[in-house]
């Protein structure tokens, strides 16, 4: 029975078109071959079909053939598929590569059913739950009541389940959301993420590896002899602000509604969540918080510029910087596969 199943599987795969010409160029990071929604239009059934494109601000209908393929590769921003952002980079291919692409695209059959999209409100609800669920469940009003009723361990389990569930739901809704373009990103905006993301990863690594009063379960460090050390001298919320910076530098280059909702949620959580933590710490330990806040700032480097603190490189160290850069390099390598878009400027 297992042998028959193996033979049937091999036969099925043998009938599938070879998409190596697409994967070698990174096309499958943004385009599907089965009709599924991605950041770019599906390639299934594209060849020989009419498609709406935007050319010089006008929407026209054009058949996708060899000439259209060559133009889309050489000048991708000149002809953009209607309803999608111009995120495709420029390619300079030789004749053999063009022939391989043409043969592959001709072999891709149209999907049996049109791609299914989740309505935008689904993503909006998930994004709001993810961002504000953190603050609601950890508020001084709700958290003590839930922890008292459930017990601390059960509360933590419920908290993790709800926040983790909303995060997974948000990612699922983002992946299946329709491509509604709000603005076309200028070319310069595509250079922002790759230029600033090293700082984001350094901030995340340094933030999560530096103990401090603003981290979960570490409020007692407000009474340490030196509560603000390392990256906390720069900002008392390094990890939160790093996430907010990630969202901020990606927003200009990603003008689709789904990206605005996703990144807006992370931006709101990073900034408002930091203010929420400040308010909770101040309410529970006014004296300890006042002492800590006097030597730190939410805005990066503000306390140092105002003379309330000083920069001490040795407390951060090369290890955290190298760790952040290594994490950045690793994520660049898998960005296309995980996110569905190339991280490199176009």
Secondary structure, 3 states (H helix, E strand, C coil): CHHHHHHHHHHHHHHCCCCHHHHHCCHHHCCCCCCCCCCCCCCCCCCCCEEEEEECCEEEEEECCHHHHHHHHHCCCCEEECCCCCCCCCCCCCHHHHHHHHHHHHHCCCCCCCCCCECHHHHHHHHHHHHHHHHHHCCCCCHHHHHHHHCHHHHHHHHHHHHHHHHHHHHHHHHHECCCECCCCCHHHHHHHHHHHHHHHHHHHHHHHCCCCCCCCCHHHHHCCCCCCHHHHCCCCHHHHHHHHHHHHHHCCCCEHHHHHHHHHHHHHHHHHHHHHHHHHHHHCHHHHHHHHHCCCCCCCHHHHCCCCCCCHHHHHHHHHHHHHHHHHHHHHHHHHHHCCCCCCC
